Amino acid sequence: MNWDFEPTLIKKSHYEKKTGMNLSHVIFHRSKELLEVGAICKWGRHWMVDPTKLEQFIREGGLVEIAQ
């Protein structure tokens, strides 16, 4: 068995600690677009982040606030 599993979704708080970014403002204002592309999803009371899709969304200009 391969135990080198890396989850594609991580908790928002873990992502924020790892990157130093605060996503609260972005999720509040742009949650619809982020949900549509699969960059975030709701799991119980937690927001889960897909780092790859979020970074792709930012690079494509989806979050002008961060990309500048």
C-alpha positions, 0 to 999 in steps of 0.5 A, a space after each residue: 500500500 502507498 501511504 503517501 496520501 496528500 489530501 486535495 482539500 485542507 481546512 481553511 485555517 490550516 491553509 491560512 497558517 501555511 501560506 500567511 493569507 487570510 481568506 475570510 474577506 475573499 470567501 465572504 465576497 467571492 464565495 459563489 465564484 470560488 464554489 463554482 470552480 471548486 476552490 472551496 467547499 463547505 464541510 460541516 461548519 468548516 471551509 475546505 480549500 483546494 490549494 491547486 484550484 485556488 491558486 489557479 483561480 488567482 492566477 487567471 485573474 479571478 481574485 484581483 484583490 490578491 493578484 495585484 
